Amino acid sequence: MNIAGLQKLTTSDFPGHLACIVFTQGCNLRCPYCQNSGLIPIVRDFKNDSLVEDDIFEFLEKRKGILDGVVITGGEPLIHNDINLFISKIKEIGYKVKLDTNGTNPELLQSLINQNLIDYVAMDIKNDFPNYAKTVGVENINTENIKKSIDILKHSKIDYEFRTTIVKEFHNIESITNICELIGKEPKYFIQNFEDSSNVINHDLHGFTFDDLVKLQKYFETRYPNFYVRGV
């Protein structure tokens, strides 16, 4: 595993669990609004910031009985073919695992579910399919894989959520409606507002106003009972 960092405590990223966050290095998308753009390159110079798997497992052993969950995020964790073995070792220590993924590798997602290696999945749905390529910065994005991952989660027995970071230049009521129709009314669906920071690739993008978010919440909550706007 190409590990980029460890956040030793989170009370909000894994619902119902006190957890840590493991950040993997590398992503197959180039979302211009990404808050973790430093994790996009597949290869990074680790000379001055070395963190290996042994460091992670040593930390987890010490935190047994204090933490009960591990969030694996990125970057995109499912570009790493040894993710199965990495998670297996975490589960052997006794932790529950939450996976953050962009849904581009449905086969590996299904494999992790089949092996009972993950307990919760948060899958990003970047936009409706006509607007996917420009939203993720990849011209030939295979949206069929996104749909497969959505269907895998909907037919699984694990807990999961879908989520979208909304950006004024990429999203509107129509595109959000299309996403809601794609996933249906049953799954939990969260939208979260884009915020500019020093880490994003494109600083010419804008989030929605708080009033906009309130209006979106009111508009969609009557149509989709599991629709939520984070921060509202």
N, C-alpha and C positions, 0 to 999 in steps of 0.2 A: 504493500500500500504506500502511496505517495502522500504522506500526511503533512499538512501545512500548519496546523495549530491545534491548540486545546484550550477551550474555555472551561474552567474548572467547576462552574456552577451556573445553572439557569433554573429559575422557578417558573418560567412561562413557555418554554419552547416544546416541552413534552407534557401535554395535558395530563394532570393528575399525578405527575411524578417530579421528584427532585432529581435533576440530571446534570450531566456535563455535556459539552458539545465537542465532537471531533470534526475538524475541517479537513477535507481531502483537497489535494491540489489537482487542478485541471478540469476543464469543462469543454464540451463539444458545441456550446452555443456562445454567442457574442452579444448578449442583450445590452443595448446601449445605456440602460438605466441600472445595470447591475451594481449592487452595493459592495460586492466582493470581487471587483474586477481584478484584483491582484491574484486571485485564485484561478483565473481563466487559463493562463498558460499551462500546458501539460507539464513542462519541465521548469523548475525553479532552482535558483542557486541556494543551497541549504548550508553553505559553509559557515555562516554566522548565525544560523537559526535552525539548528538541527533538532528534529523531533522524530524519533523512530517508534516502531510498534512496541518495542520493549518498554519505552517510557510510558506509553498509554496503559499497558497492562499493569505495570508497577503502580501507577496512580490508581487504577481501578481496584486493585487488591487492597490498597490502603484505605479506600473510601467505602469498602463494603460495610453495609449497615448504616451508612450516612446517605449516600446516593443510591437510587434504585433504578436509574435509567441512563441510557447513553443516546444522544442524538448524533446521527452521522449525516453531515451536510457537506457543502462544497462551495464553489466548484460543483461537479456532478459526480457523486460517489459511484454511479453505475457505469462509468467508463473504465473502472478498475476491475479486471477479471479475477483478482484474488479477494474481492470483497466478501465472498462466501466464507472463506477461511478466517478472515479478520473478524467477521461478526460471530462466527462459531466460537471463537476464543472468548469473545465478550460474553456470550450467552453461558459458556461453561463457568464463568466466574459468578454468574447469577443475576445479571442485569437484563432488564427489558430494553429493547432497541427501537428507536424511532428513526425512520429513514426519510430524508428530504430528497426528492428527485424531480427531474424535469420530464420524466416519462418517455424518453427517447429510446430506452432499451427494455421493451416489454418482456423479452425472453428471460433476461436476468432478474427482472422484478418477479416474474412468475416463479422462477427457480427459488428465490429467497422465501417466497410465500410457501411454496411446496415443502421446503425444508424447515418450516416453522422458525425462521431466523429473525423475523421482524414482527413487531407487535403493533406498530402504528406507522402509517405512511402519510406524509404531506406532499402532494404532487402539485407542482406548478402547472397551470394551464395559462400559457402566455397571452393568448388572444383567441378570437375565432379563427378558423382555418384560412379564410381569404387574406387575413392580415398577419398570419403567423411569421412568414419569412422576414418581413421588415421589422417585426417586433423583436425577433431573436437574433437578427443580424447574420442569418445564414440563408443563402439564396435558395438552396435545394433541400430545405428541411422536409423530412418525411413525416407528414402529419398523420399518416396511417398508423405509425408507431405510437403516436400520442393517443389516438383513439383506442388502440389495442390496450394500452396501459390503463386508460379510463375503464374499459370494460373488465379488465382483470381485477381491478380494485372493487368495482361494483359487484362482482360475482364472488369475491373472496369473503372470508369470515373474520378478517382482521379489521381493526378500527382504522379509519382514514379520513382525510379531508382533501378537498381541492382548494386551490387558492390562486389569485391573480393580483399582481401588482399593477395598479392602473396608472396610466400616464396620459395626459391630455392629448398629446400628439398621436397616440396609438389607440385609445379606447373611447367609447361613447356608449350610450344606452343600447344602441343596436348591437354592437359587438358583444357587450356583456350579456344581453338577452340571448344571443346566439350560443354563448358558452353555457348559459343556464339550460337552454333547450338541449344542448349536447349531453350534459351530465344528468339531466332530469331533476326531479324535485326531492328525491330522497337523500342524496349525499349532502354532507356539510360543505358549504361553499363560502369561502372568505375572500373579500377583496381588501387590499391594503393600499394605501396611498403612496405614490412615489415621493421621495424626498431627495433633493439634491445634496450631494456631499462631495468631499474631495476624492472619493473612491470611484465615482461613476465615470463611464467612458464619455458620455455626451452631456455637457453642462447646459445645453440649450433646451432641455426638456423641462416640463412643468408638471407638478401634481395638481390635484383638484383642491378647491377651497373647502373649508369645513362645511359651509352651507351646501355645496355640491354633494358632499358625502352624505349629509343628512337626507337630501332629496333622493339620492340613489337608494338609501336604506328604506325609505318610506315607499318608494316606487316598487322595489323588488320584493320586500318582505311579505306583501300580500299575495304575491304571485308564486313565490318560492319560499316555503316556510323555514328552510334551513340556510337562508341567505343572510350573511352577516358582513358588516363593514367594521373592520378593526379600527378602534379609536373613536367610535361613535356610540 
